[in-house]
Amino acid sequence: MAIYVCELCGYEYDPKNGDPEHGIPEKTEFEDLPDNFECPLCGAAKVDFEKVRDDSEE
């Protein structure tokens, strides 16, 4: 599962955890998030996230 980080504020989206506070269940891959997904900390768009590592490649 790939980890993505918001380039604007550094928020880290880990699909293992999802984001239950914002209605995103555990094990939701970043690619499966809706196109209108926004960073829960700063409101950045999904396109403002960068893949930083992929745990499945280890």
Secondary structure, DSSP 8 states (H G I E B T S, - for coil): -EEEEETTT--EE-TTT-BGGGTB-TT--GGGS-TT-B-TTT--BGGGEEEEEEGGG-
